[in-house]
């Protein structure tokens, strides 16, 4: 579903992402872990087509992000670490706007908004202005807005930040369901205990370079993901 081949991104003289290659297949939940500034957010933004990159290639469902930027965006659901949402709109109006962007029909959007809205415990608040929402409610709304068009690839940057325990649990269940339906999830996180339990695969990045990747069980072995990560961080 996602294939990255030799991706490099520079900011001036700083190499943020250094010739990385990875693959996330349909049905996989893959954790993307690394210290602050390791290159996680830069990589996710490059995949989503938000920023250009210096070299390499990114393919989504076989389509090049460089050559088919418009088409690949319909295959992606991207949740940044600090979503920008139009606060002058009501929650339901924002969701209908997103549904219009992705050409989701009335019946489908209504069903998905109610289903996922109730599961994330925000459905009853959709008639209120977004400016009145708490941080956690805005996070729920942003998540819900991605579920409306059911993309093939979900990109999450610290998706659990701000979620209450009930919503966090339900969101993890939704993530599992999406992958069973054939989607793929690639998400960055610092919550390693959750990643270890939830994810089938992991990619570890340090200073813009991939330090390890593959099936979670094989990569961590008998260690916890946290122990493995700390060991890699201590290596020069």
LUMMINU-372030 format. One record per residue: x, y, z of N, C-alpha, C in turn; residue in one letter. Coordinates in nm, 2 decimals. Atoms other than C-alpha are relative to their C-alpha. Layout:
<recs>
{{X, Y, Z}, {X, Y, Z}, {X, Y, Z}, 'A'}
...
</recs>
This chain:
<recs>
{{0.08, -0.12, 0.00}, {0.00, 0.00, 0.00}, {0.09, 0.13, 0.00}, 'X'}
{{-0.10, -0.11, -0.01}, {0.29, 0.23, 0.09}, {0.14, -0.05, -0.03}, 'X'}
{{-0.14, 0.04, 0.03}, {0.64, 0.20, -0.06}, {0.08, 0.13, -0.01}, 'X'}
{{-0.09, -0.12, 0.01}, {0.92, 0.45, 0.00}, {0.13, -0.06, -0.04}, 'X'}
{{-0.13, 0.04, 0.06}, {1.24, 0.41, -0.20}, {0.10, 0.11, 0.00}, 'X'}
{{-0.11, -0.09, 0.00}, {1.55, 0.61, -0.11}, {-0.05, 0.15, 0.02}, 'X'}
{{0.05, -0.13, -0.03}, {1.36, 0.91, 0.03}, {0.10, 0.09, 0.08}, 'X'}
{{-0.09, -0.09, -0.07}, {1.58, 1.21, 0.12}, {-0.06, 0.14, 0.00}, 'X'}
{{0.06, -0.14, -0.02}, {1.46, 1.55, 0.25}, {0.10, 0.08, 0.08}, 'X'}
{{-0.09, -0.09, -0.07}, {1.69, 1.84, 0.34}, {-0.07, 0.13, 0.03}, 'X'}
{{0.04, -0.13, -0.03}, {1.62, 2.17, 0.51}, {0.13, 0.08, 0.00}, 'X'}
{{-0.13, -0.07, 0.01}, {1.91, 2.39, 0.39}, {0.11, -0.11, 0.00}, 'X'}
{{-0.11, 0.09, -0.01}, {2.22, 2.20, 0.50}, {-0.03, -0.12, 0.09}, 'X'}
{{0.04, 0.11, -0.09}, {2.04, 1.98, 0.74}, {-0.08, -0.11, -0.07}, 'X'}
{{0.07, 0.12, 0.06}, {1.94, 1.63, 0.62}, {-0.10, -0.05, 0.10}, 'X'}
{{0.10, 0.04, -0.09}, {1.61, 1.56, 0.79}, {-0.04, -0.15, -0.01}, 'X'}
{{0.03, 0.14, 0.03}, {1.54, 1.23, 0.62}, {0.11, -0.05, -0.10}, 'X'}
{{-0.13, 0.04, 0.07}, {1.85, 1.04, 0.48}, {-0.02, -0.14, -0.07}, 'X'}
{{0.00, 0.12, 0.09}, {1.79, 0.79, 0.20}, {-0.07, -0.12, 0.06}, 'X'}
{{0.07, 0.11, -0.06}, {1.52, 0.58, 0.37}, {-0.09, -0.07, -0.09}, 'X'}
{{0.09, 0.09, 0.07}, {1.33, 0.29, 0.23}, {-0.08, -0.08, 0.09}, 'X'}
{{0.09, 0.08, -0.08}, {1.03, 0.11, 0.38}, {-0.13, -0.03, -0.08}, 'X'}
{{0.12, 0.04, 0.06}, {0.71, -0.06, 0.30}, {-0.11, -0.03, 0.10}, 'X'}
{{0.11, 0.03, -0.09}, {0.37, -0.08, 0.47}, {-0.11, -0.07, -0.09}, 'X'}
{{0.10, 0.07, 0.09}, {0.13, -0.34, 0.32}, {-0.14, 0.01, 0.06}, 'X'}
{{0.14, 0.00, -0.04}, {-0.25, -0.36, 0.33}, {-0.02, -0.09, 0.12}, 'X'}
{{0.03, 0.09, -0.11}, {-0.37, -0.50, 0.66}, {0.10, 0.02, 0.12}, 'X'}
{{-0.10, -0.02, -0.10}, {-0.07, -0.38, 0.86}, {-0.02, 0.13, 0.08}, 'X'}
{{-0.01, -0.12, -0.08}, {-0.06, -0.13, 1.15}, {0.15, 0.01, 0.04}, 'X'}
{{-0.15, -0.02, -0.01}, {0.30, 0.00, 1.15}, {0.03, 0.12, 0.09}, 'X'}
{{-0.04, -0.11, -0.08}, {0.44, 0.21, 1.43}, {0.13, 0.06, -0.06}, 'X'}
{{-0.12, -0.08, 0.05}, {0.70, 0.48, 1.33}, {0.05, 0.07, 0.12}, 'X'}
{{-0.05, -0.06, -0.12}, {0.91, 0.56, 1.63}, {0.14, 0.05, -0.01}, 'X'}
{{-0.13, -0.07, 0.00}, {1.21, 0.78, 1.70}, {-0.01, 0.12, 0.09}, 'X'}
{{0.00, -0.11, -0.09}, {1.32, 1.07, 1.92}, {-0.05, 0.13, -0.08}, 'X'}
{{0.04, -0.13, 0.06}, {1.20, 1.43, 1.86}, {0.11, 0.04, -0.10}, 'X'}
{{-0.10, -0.05, 0.10}, {1.36, 1.56, 1.54}, {0.06, -0.11, -0.08}, 'X'}
{{-0.07, 0.11, 0.07}, {1.44, 1.21, 1.41}, {-0.04, -0.01, -0.15}, 'X'}
{{0.04, 0.00, 0.14}, {1.25, 1.27, 1.08}, {-0.14, -0.06, -0.02}, 'X'}
{{0.13, 0.07, 0.02}, {0.91, 1.11, 1.15}, {-0.11, 0.09, -0.06}, 'X'}
{{0.10, -0.10, 0.06}, {0.69, 1.42, 1.08}, {0.03, 0.04, -0.14}, 'X'}
{{-0.04, -0.03, 0.14}, {0.89, 1.51, 0.78}, {-0.04, -0.11, -0.10}, 'X'}
{{0.04, 0.12, 0.08}, {0.84, 1.16, 0.64}, {-0.15, 0.00, -0.03}, 'X'}
{{0.14, 0.00, 0.02}, {0.47, 1.17, 0.70}, {-0.05, 0.11, -0.09}, 'X'}
{{0.04, -0.11, 0.08}, {0.43, 1.51, 0.54}, {0.04, -0.03, -0.15}, 'X'}
{{-0.04, 0.03, 0.14}, {0.62, 1.39, 0.23}, {-0.09, -0.10, -0.06}, 'X'}
{{0.09, 0.11, 0.05}, {0.40, 1.08, 0.20}, {-0.14, 0.07, -0.03}, 'X'}
{{0.13, -0.06, 0.02}, {0.09, 1.30, 0.23}, {0.00, 0.11, -0.11}, 'X'}
{{-0.01, -0.09, 0.11}, {0.22, 1.53, -0.04}, {-0.01, 0.15, 0.04}, 'X'}
{{0.00, -0.13, -0.06}, {0.24, 1.83, 0.19}, {0.13, 0.08, -0.03}, 'X'}
{{-0.13, -0.06, 0.03}, {0.61, 1.89, 0.14}, {0.07, -0.08, -0.11}, 'X'}
{{-0.08, 0.07, 0.11}, {0.84, 1.81, -0.16}, {0.12, -0.06, 0.07}, 'X'}
{{-0.13, 0.06, -0.05}, {1.15, 1.60, -0.12}, {0.10, 0.00, -0.10}, 'X'}
{{-0.11, -0.02, 0.09}, {1.49, 1.61, -0.27}, {0.03, -0.11, -0.09}, 'X'}
{{-0.02, 0.11, 0.09}, {1.53, 1.26, -0.40}, {-0.08, -0.12, 0.06}, 'X'}
{{0.08, 0.12, -0.04}, {1.37, 0.91, -0.39}, {-0.14, 0.01, -0.06}, 'X'}
{{0.14, 0.01, 0.05}, {1.02, 0.81, -0.46}, {-0.09, -0.06, 0.11}, 'X'}
{{0.10, 0.05, -0.09}, {0.70, 0.74, -0.27}, {-0.12, -0.05, -0.08}, 'X'}
{{0.11, 0.06, 0.07}, {0.43, 0.51, -0.40}, {-0.11, -0.03, 0.10}, 'X'}
{{0.11, 0.03, -0.08}, {0.08, 0.48, -0.26}, {-0.10, -0.08, -0.09}, 'X'}
{{0.08, 0.09, 0.08}, {-0.12, 0.18, -0.39}, {0.05, 0.00, -0.15}, 'X'}
{{-0.07, 0.01, 0.13}, {0.13, 0.17, -0.68}, {0.01, 0.13, -0.08}, 'X'}
{{-0.01, -0.13, 0.07}, {0.09, 0.54, -0.77}, {0.11, 0.09, 0.06}, 'X'}
{{-0.11, -0.09, -0.05}, {0.38, 0.78, -0.75}, {-0.06, 0.13, 0.05}, 'X'}
{{0.05, -0.13, -0.06}, {0.32, 1.08, -0.52}, {0.05, 0.11, -0.08}, 'X'}
{{-0.05, -0.11, 0.08}, {0.54, 1.29, -0.74}, {-0.08, 0.02, -0.13}, 'X'}
{{0.07, 0.00, 0.13}, {0.36, 1.20, -1.06}, {-0.15, 0.01, 0.00}, 'X'}
{{0.14, 0.01, -0.01}, {0.01, 1.16, -0.93}, {-0.05, 0.06, 0.13}, 'X'}
{{0.02, -0.06, -0.13}, {-0.01, 1.40, -0.64}, {-0.15, 0.02, 0.03}, 'X'}
{{0.14, -0.02, -0.03}, {-0.38, 1.48, -0.68}, {-0.07, -0.13, 0.02}, 'X'}
{{0.06, 0.13, -0.02}, {-0.49, 1.12, -0.72}, {0.03, -0.07, 0.13}, 'X'}
{{-0.04, 0.07, -0.12}, {-0.29, 0.99, -0.43}, {-0.06, 0.06, 0.12}, 'X'}
{{0.06, -0.06, -0.12}, {-0.44, 1.23, -0.19}, {-0.14, -0.06, 0.03}, 'X'}
{{0.13, 0.07, -0.03}, {-0.78, 1.05, -0.23}, {0.02, -0.13, 0.07}, 'X'}
{{-0.03, 0.13, -0.07}, {-0.61, 0.73, -0.10}, {0.06, 0.02, 0.14}, 'X'}
{{-0.07, -0.02, -0.13}, {-0.47, 0.90, 0.21}, {-0.10, 0.07, 0.10}, 'X'}
{{0.06, -0.08, -0.11}, {-0.61, 1.01, 0.55}, {0.11, 0.04, 0.08}, 'X'}
{{-0.11, -0.05, -0.07}, {-0.36, 1.23, 0.72}, {-0.04, 0.08, 0.13}, 'X'}
{{0.03, -0.07, -0.13}, {-0.38, 1.34, 1.09}, {0.13, 0.05, 0.05}, 'X'}
{{-0.12, -0.06, -0.05}, {-0.11, 1.59, 1.18}, {0.00, 0.00, 0.16}, 'X'}
{{0.00, 0.00, -0.14}, {0.01, 1.62, 1.54}, {-0.07, 0.12, 0.06}, 'X'}
{{0.08, -0.12, -0.05}, {-0.17, 1.96, 1.57}, {-0.09, 0.04, -0.11}, 'X'}
{{0.09, -0.03, 0.11}, {-0.47, 1.96, 1.33}, {-0.05, 0.14, -0.01}, 'X'}
{{0.07, -0.13, 0.02}, {-0.59, 2.29, 1.19}, {-0.14, -0.02, -0.05}, 'X'}
{{0.15, 0.02, 0.03}, {-0.97, 2.29, 1.19}, {-0.07, 0.14, 0.00}, 'X'}
{{0.07, -0.12, 0.01}, {-1.20, 2.57, 1.09}, {-0.09, 0.02, 0.12}, 'X'}
{{0.07, -0.01, -0.12}, {-1.32, 2.68, 1.43}, {-0.13, 0.08, -0.01}, 'X'}
{{0.13, -0.07, 0.01}, {-1.59, 2.91, 1.30}, {-0.11, -0.08, -0.05}, 'X'}
{{0.10, 0.09, 0.05}, {-1.78, 2.61, 1.17}, {-0.05, -0.09, 0.12}, 'X'}
{{0.05, 0.10, -0.09}, {-2.00, 2.37, 1.36}, {0.07, -0.13, -0.04}, 'X'}
{{-0.06, 0.12, 0.03}, {-1.86, 2.02, 1.39}, {-0.06, -0.08, -0.12}, 'X'}
{{0.07, 0.07, 0.11}, {-2.12, 1.87, 1.15}, {0.03, 0.07, -0.13}, 'X'}
{{-0.03, -0.08, 0.13}, {-2.05, 2.15, 0.89}, {0.14, -0.03, -0.05}, 'X'}
{{-0.14, 0.03, 0.04}, {-1.68, 2.07, 0.90}, {0.00, -0.14, -0.06}, 'X'}
{{0.00, 0.14, 0.05}, {-1.75, 1.70, 0.85}, {-0.06, -0.01, -0.14}, 'X'}
{{0.06, 0.00, 0.13}, {-1.98, 1.77, 0.56}, {0.09, 0.07, -0.11}, 'X'}
{{-0.10, -0.06, 0.09}, {-1.72, 2.00, 0.40}, {0.10, -0.10, -0.04}, 'X'}
{{-0.10, 0.10, 0.03}, {-1.46, 1.72, 0.42}, {-0.07, -0.11, -0.09}, 'X'}
{{0.07, 0.10, 0.08}, {-1.72, 1.47, 0.28}, {-0.02, 0.05, -0.15}, 'X'}
{{0.01, -0.06, 0.14}, {-1.78, 1.71, -0.02}, {0.13, 0.00, -0.07}, 'X'}
{{-0.13, 0.00, 0.06}, {-1.41, 1.74, -0.08}, {0.03, -0.14, -0.06}, 'X'}
{{-0.04, 0.13, 0.05}, {-1.38, 1.36, -0.12}, {-0.12, -0.07, -0.07}, 'X'}
{{0.12, 0.05, 0.07}, {-1.72, 1.32, -0.30}, {-0.07, -0.12, 0.06}, 'X'}
{{0.07, 0.10, -0.07}, {-1.88, 1.11, -0.04}, {-0.15, 0.02, 0.00}, 'X'}
{{0.14, -0.02, 0.02}, {-2.25, 1.06, -0.10}, {-0.07, 0.02, 0.14}, 'X'}
{{0.07, -0.04, -0.12}, {-2.51, 1.17, 0.15}, {-0.03, -0.11, 0.10}, 'X'}
{{0.04, 0.11, -0.08}, {-2.62, 0.83, 0.27}, {0.13, -0.06, 0.07}, 'X'}
{{-0.12, 0.05, -0.05}, {-2.26, 0.71, 0.32}, {0.06, 0.09, 0.11}, 'X'}
{{-0.06, -0.09, -0.10}, {-2.14, 1.02, 0.51}, {-0.09, 0.00, 0.12}, 'X'}
{{0.09, -0.01, -0.11}, {-2.45, 1.02, 0.73}, {0.03, -0.13, 0.09}, 'X'}
{{-0.02, 0.13, -0.07}, {-2.39, 0.65, 0.83}, {0.13, 0.00, 0.07}, 'X'}
{{-0.13, 0.00, -0.06}, {-2.02, 0.70, 0.90}, {0.01, 0.10, 0.11}, 'X'}
{{0.00, -0.10, -0.10}, {-2.06, 1.02, 1.09}, {-0.07, -0.05, 0.13}, 'X'}
{{0.08, 0.04, -0.12}, {-2.32, 0.87, 1.32}, {0.08, -0.12, 0.07}, 'X'}
{{-0.07, 0.12, -0.05}, {-2.13, 0.53, 1.36}, {0.12, 0.04, 0.08}, 'X'}
{{-0.12, -0.03, -0.06}, {-1.79, 0.67, 1.43}, {-0.01, 0.11, 0.10}, 'X'}
{{0.02, -0.11, -0.09}, {-1.92, 0.98, 1.60}, {-0.05, -0.05, 0.13}, 'X'}
{{0.04, 0.06, -0.13}, {-2.10, 0.77, 1.86}, {0.11, -0.08, 0.07}, 'X'}
{{-0.11, 0.08, -0.06}, {-1.81, 0.54, 1.91}, {0.11, 0.08, 0.06}, 'X'}
{{-0.10, -0.09, -0.06}, {-1.58, 0.83, 1.97}, {-0.05, 0.10, 0.10}, 'X'}
{{0.07, -0.08, -0.10}, {-1.83, 1.00, 2.19}, {0.01, 0.15, -0.03}, 'X'}
{{0.01, -0.14, 0.04}, {-1.86, 1.32, 1.99}, {-0.12, 0.03, -0.08}, 'X'}
{{0.12, -0.02, 0.09}, {-2.18, 1.27, 1.79}, {-0.09, 0.11, 0.06}, 'X'}
{{0.09, -0.09, -0.06}, {-2.39, 1.47, 2.04}, {0.05, 0.14, 0.00}, 'X'}
{{-0.06, -0.14, -0.01}, {-2.15, 1.77, 2.02}, {0.02, 0.06, -0.14}, 'X'}
{{-0.03, -0.05, 0.13}, {-2.14, 1.80, 1.64}, {-0.08, 0.13, -0.04}, 'X'}
{{0.07, -0.12, 0.03}, {-2.40, 2.08, 1.64}, {0.05, 0.12, 0.06}, 'X'}
{{-0.06, -0.12, -0.07}, {-2.18, 2.31, 1.85}, {0.12, 0.05, -0.09}, 'X'}
{{-0.12, -0.06, 0.06}, {-1.91, 2.55, 1.72}, {0.13, -0.07, 0.04}, 'X'}
{{-0.12, 0.07, -0.03}, {-1.57, 2.39, 1.69}, {0.09, 0.09, 0.10}, 'X'}
{{-0.08, -0.09, -0.09}, {-1.43, 2.70, 1.88}, {-0.03, -0.03, 0.15}, 'X'}
{{0.04, 0.04, -0.14}, {-1.61, 2.56, 2.19}, {0.05, -0.13, 0.04}, 'X'}
{{-0.05, 0.14, -0.03}, {-1.44, 2.22, 2.17}, {0.12, 0.01, 0.08}, 'X'}
{{-0.13, 0.01, -0.07}, {-1.17, 2.11, 2.41}, {0.10, -0.06, -0.10}, 'X'}
{{-0.11, 0.06, 0.08}, {-0.84, 1.98, 2.27}, {-0.04, -0.14, -0.04}, 'X'}
{{0.04, 0.14, 0.02}, {-0.96, 1.62, 2.30}, {-0.11, -0.01, -0.10}, 'X'}
{{0.11, 0.01, 0.09}, {-1.28, 1.69, 2.12}, {0.04, 0.04, -0.14}, 'X'}
{{-0.05, -0.04, 0.13}, {-1.10, 1.86, 1.83}, {0.08, -0.12, -0.06}, 'X'}
{{-0.07, 0.12, 0.05}, {-0.88, 1.55, 1.81}, {-0.09, -0.11, -0.05}, 'X'}
{{0.10, 0.09, 0.04}, {-1.18, 1.33, 1.79}, {-0.07, 0.04, -0.13}, 'X'}
{{0.06, -0.05, 0.12}, {-1.33, 1.55, 1.52}, {0.09, -0.02, -0.12}, 'X'}
{{-0.10, 0.02, 0.10}, {-1.01, 1.53, 1.32}, {0.01, -0.14, -0.05}, 'X'}
{{0.00, 0.14, 0.03}, {-1.01, 1.16, 1.34}, {-0.12, -0.04, -0.08}, 'X'}
{{0.12, 0.03, 0.07}, {-1.37, 1.13, 1.24}, {0.00, 0.05, -0.14}, 'X'}
{{0.00, -0.06, 0.14}, {-1.31, 1.36, 0.94}, {0.07, -0.09, -0.10}, 'X'}
{{-0.08, 0.09, 0.09}, {-1.06, 1.10, 0.80}, {-0.08, -0.13, -0.03}, 'X'}
{{0.08, 0.12, 0.02}, {-1.30, 0.81, 0.85}, {-0.11, 0.01, -0.10}, 'X'}
{{0.12, -0.02, 0.09}, {-1.57, 0.96, 0.63}, {0.03, -0.06, -0.14}, 'X'}
{{-0.02, 0.05, 0.13}, {-1.40, 0.87, 0.30}, {0.08, -0.13, -0.01}, 'X'}
{{-0.07, 0.14, 0.00}, {-1.23, 0.54, 0.41}, {0.11, -0.01, -0.09}, 'X'}
{{-0.12, 0.01, 0.09}, {-0.89, 0.59, 0.25}, {0.07, -0.13, 0.01}, 'X'}
{{-0.07, 0.12, 0.00}, {-0.66, 0.31, 0.17}, {0.12, 0.00, 0.10}, 'X'}
{{-0.12, -0.02, -0.09}, {-0.37, 0.45, 0.38}, {-0.03, 0.11, 0.10}, 'X'}
{{0.02, -0.10, -0.10}, {-0.40, 0.63, 0.71}, {0.14, 0.03, 0.06}, 'X'}
{{-0.13, -0.06, -0.05}, {-0.11, 0.85, 0.83}, {-0.04, 0.08, 0.13}, 'X'}
{{0.03, -0.07, -0.13}, {-0.13, 0.95, 1.20}, {0.13, 0.04, 0.06}, 'X'}
{{-0.12, -0.05, -0.07}, {0.12, 1.17, 1.38}, {-0.05, 0.03, 0.15}, 'X'}
{{0.04, 0.00, -0.14}, {0.07, 1.11, 1.76}, {-0.15, 0.01, 0.01}, 'X'}
{{0.15, -0.01, 0.01}, {-0.30, 1.03, 1.72}, {-0.07, -0.01, 0.14}, 'X'}
{{0.06, 0.02, -0.13}, {-0.37, 0.94, 2.09}, {0.01, 0.12, 0.09}, 'X'}
{{-0.01, -0.12, -0.09}, {-0.27, 1.28, 2.23}, {-0.13, 0.07, 0.02}, 'X'}
{{0.12, -0.07, -0.03}, {-0.56, 1.44, 2.40}, {-0.13, -0.08, 0.01}, 'X'}
{{0.11, 0.09, -0.01}, {-0.79, 1.14, 2.38}, {-0.02, -0.05, 0.14}, 'X'}
{{0.03, 0.06, -0.13}, {-0.96, 1.02, 2.70}, {0.01, -0.15, -0.01}, 'X'}
{{-0.02, 0.14, 0.01}, {-0.92, 0.65, 2.79}, {-0.10, -0.08, -0.08}, 'X'}
{{0.11, 0.07, 0.07}, {-1.26, 0.55, 2.65}, {0.02, 0.02, -0.15}, 'X'}
{{-0.02, -0.03, 0.15}, {-1.20, 0.72, 2.31}, {0.12, -0.06, -0.05}, 'X'}
{{-0.13, 0.07, 0.04}, {-0.84, 0.59, 2.30}, {-0.02, -0.15, -0.03}, 'X'}
{{0.02, 0.15, 0.02}, {-0.96, 0.23, 2.34}, {-0.09, -0.02, -0.12}, 'X'}
{{0.09, 0.02, 0.12}, {-1.24, 0.27, 2.08}, {0.08, 0.03, -0.13}, 'X'}
{{-0.08, -0.03, 0.12}, {-1.00, 0.43, 1.84}, {0.09, -0.11, -0.04}, 'X'}
{{-0.09, 0.11, 0.03}, {-0.76, 0.14, 1.87}, {-0.08, -0.11, -0.06}, 'X'}
{{0.09, 0.11, 0.06}, {-1.05, -0.10, 1.79}, {-0.03, 0.04, -0.14}, 'X'}
{{0.03, -0.04, 0.13}, {-1.14, 0.11, 1.49}, {0.12, -0.02, -0.09}, 'X'}
{{-0.12, 0.02, 0.08}, {-0.78, 0.10, 1.37}, {0.01, -0.15, -0.04}, 'X'}
{{0.00, 0.14, 0.03}, {-0.79, -0.28, 1.39}, {-0.10, -0.04, -0.11}, 'X'}
{{0.11, 0.03, 0.09}, {-1.12, -0.29, 1.20}, {0.04, 0.05, -0.14}, 'X'}
{{-0.04, -0.05, 0.13}, {-0.98, -0.07, 0.92}, {0.10, -0.09, -0.07}, 'X'}
{{-0.10, 0.09, 0.06}, {-0.69, -0.30, 0.86}, {-0.06, -0.13, -0.04}, 'X'}
{{0.07, 0.12, 0.04}, {-0.91, -0.60, 0.85}, {-0.08, 0.02, -0.13}, 'X'}
{{0.07, -0.03, 0.12}, {-1.10, -0.43, 0.58}, {0.09, 0.03, -0.12}, 'X'}
{{-0.10, -0.01, 0.11}, {-0.78, -0.39, 0.37}, {0.08, 0.13, 0.00}, 'X'}
{{-0.08, -0.12, 0.00}, {-0.65, -0.05, 0.47}, {0.14, -0.02, 0.07}, 'X'}
{{-0.13, 0.01, -0.07}, {-0.30, 0.02, 0.60}, {0.02, 0.12, 0.09}, 'X'}
{{-0.02, -0.11, -0.10}, {-0.20, 0.24, 0.90}, {0.15, 0.01, 0.03}, 'X'}
{{-0.14, -0.03, -0.03}, {0.14, 0.41, 0.94}, {0.00, 0.12, 0.10}, 'X'}
{{0.02, -0.11, -0.09}, {0.16, 0.62, 1.25}, {0.12, 0.02, 0.10}, 'X'}
{{-0.11, -0.03, -0.09}, {0.42, 0.79, 1.47}, {-0.05, 0.01, 0.14}, 'X'}
{{0.04, -0.01, -0.14}, {0.41, 0.77, 1.84}, {0.12, -0.01, 0.10}, 'X'}
{{-0.10, 0.01, -0.11}, {0.61, 0.81, 2.16}, {-0.05, -0.10, 0.11}, 'X'}
{{0.06, 0.09, -0.10}, {0.37, 0.58, 2.35}, {0.03, -0.15, -0.04}, 'X'}
{{-0.06, 0.13, 0.05}, {0.58, 0.26, 2.30}, {-0.08, -0.12, 0.05}, 'X'}
{{0.07, 0.12, -0.05}, {0.37, 0.03, 2.52}, {-0.13, -0.02, -0.08}, 'X'}
{{0.12, 0.01, 0.08}, {0.06, 0.10, 2.31}, {0.04, -0.06, -0.14}, 'X'}
{{-0.05, 0.05, 0.14}, {0.26, 0.05, 1.98}, {0.03, -0.15, 0.01}, 'X'}
{{-0.04, 0.14, -0.01}, {0.40, -0.28, 2.10}, {-0.12, -0.09, 0.00}, 'X'}
{{0.12, 0.09, 0.00}, {0.05, -0.42, 2.17}, {-0.09, 0.01, -0.12}, 'X'}
{{0.09, -0.03, 0.11}, {-0.13, -0.26, 1.88}, {0.05, -0.04, -0.14}, 'X'}
{{-0.06, 0.00, 0.13}, {0.11, -0.28, 1.59}, {0.06, -0.14, -0.04}, 'X'}
{{-0.05, 0.13, 0.05}, {0.20, -0.58, 1.37}, {0.15, 0.02, -0.04}, 'X'}
{{-0.13, -0.03, 0.05}, {0.51, -0.40, 1.24}, {0.05, 0.13, 0.06}, 'X'}
{{-0.06, -0.12, -0.05}, {0.75, -0.12, 1.34}, {0.12, 0.04, -0.08}, 'X'}
{{-0.12, -0.06, 0.07}, {1.00, 0.12, 1.18}, {0.06, 0.09, 0.10}, 'X'}
{{-0.07, -0.08, -0.10}, {1.26, 0.28, 1.40}, {0.10, 0.09, -0.08}, 'X'}
{{-0.09, -0.10, 0.07}, {1.43, 0.60, 1.28}, {0.08, 0.08, 0.10}, 'X'}
{{-0.09, -0.08, -0.09}, {1.72, 0.79, 1.43}, {0.08, 0.09, -0.09}, 'X'}
{{-0.07, -0.10, 0.08}, {1.87, 1.11, 1.29}, {-0.02, -0.01, -0.15}, 'X'}
{{0.04, 0.01, 0.14}, {1.69, 1.06, 0.96}, {0.03, -0.13, -0.06}, 'X'}
{{-0.04, 0.12, 0.06}, {1.81, 0.71, 0.91}, {-0.08, -0.12, 0.07}, 'X'}
{{0.07, 0.11, -0.05}, {1.62, 0.38, 0.95}, {0.10, -0.09, 0.08}, 'X'}
{{-0.08, 0.08, -0.08}, {1.77, 0.18, 1.24}, {-0.05, -0.15, 0.01}, 'X'}
{{0.06, 0.14, 0.00}, {1.54, -0.12, 1.22}, {-0.14, 0.01, -0.05}, 'X'}
{{0.14, 0.01, 0.05}, {1.21, -0.23, 1.06}, {-0.03, -0.14, -0.03}, 'X'}
{{0.05, 0.14, 0.02}, {1.00, -0.54, 1.02}, {-0.11, -0.03, 0.09}, 'X'}
{{0.11, 0.05, -0.09}, {0.75, -0.75, 1.22}, {0.04, 0.04, 0.14}, 'X'}
{{-0.03, -0.05, -0.13}, {0.72, -0.62, 1.57}, {0.07, -0.11, 0.08}, 'X'}
{{-0.06, 0.10, -0.08}, {0.79, -0.96, 1.73}, {0.14, -0.03, -0.04}, 'X'}
{{-0.14, 0.03, 0.04}, {1.10, -1.02, 1.52}, {0.10, 0.11, 0.04}, 'X'}
{{-0.09, -0.12, -0.02}, {1.24, -0.67, 1.57}, {0.04, 0.01, 0.15}, 'X'}
{{-0.03, -0.02, -0.14}, {1.21, -0.66, 1.95}, {0.04, -0.13, 0.07}, 'X'}
{{-0.04, 0.13, -0.06}, {1.27, -1.03, 2.02}, {-0.06, -0.02, 0.14}, 'X'}
{{0.05, 0.02, -0.14}, {1.25, -1.10, 2.39}, {0.00, 0.13, 0.08}, 'X'}
{{0.00, -0.12, -0.07}, {1.29, -0.74, 2.48}, {-0.13, 0.08, -0.02}, 'X'}
{{0.12, -0.08, 0.03}, {1.02, -0.48, 2.52}, {0.04, 0.10, -0.10}, 'X'}
{{-0.03, -0.10, 0.10}, {0.99, -0.22, 2.25}, {0.08, 0.12, 0.06}, 'X'}
{{-0.06, -0.11, -0.07}, {1.09, 0.05, 2.50}, {0.15, -0.03, 0.02}, 'X'}
{{-0.14, 0.04, -0.02}, {1.41, -0.14, 2.59}, {0.08, 0.01, -0.12}, 'X'}
{{-0.07, 0.00, 0.13}, {1.51, -0.19, 2.23}, {0.02, 0.14, -0.05}, 'X'}
{{-0.01, -0.14, 0.04}, {1.44, 0.18, 2.15}, {0.11, 0.07, 0.08}, 'X'}
{{-0.10, -0.07, -0.08}, {1.65, 0.30, 2.44}, {0.14, -0.05, -0.03}, 'X'}
{{-0.13, 0.05, 0.04}, {1.94, 0.07, 2.34}, {0.05, 0.07, -0.13}, 'X'}
{{-0.03, -0.06, 0.13}, {1.93, 0.21, 1.98}, {0.03, 0.14, 0.02}, 'X'}
{{-0.03, -0.14, -0.02}, {1.92, 0.56, 2.11}, {0.14, 0.03, 0.06}, 'X'}
{{-0.12, -0.02, -0.06}, {2.23, 0.51, 2.31}, {0.12, -0.03, -0.09}, 'X'}
{{-0.11, 0.03, 0.10}, {2.43, 0.38, 2.01}, {0.04, 0.12, -0.07}, 'X'}
{{-0.06, -0.12, 0.07}, {2.66, 0.63, 1.84}, {-0.02, -0.02, -0.15}, 'X'}
</recs>
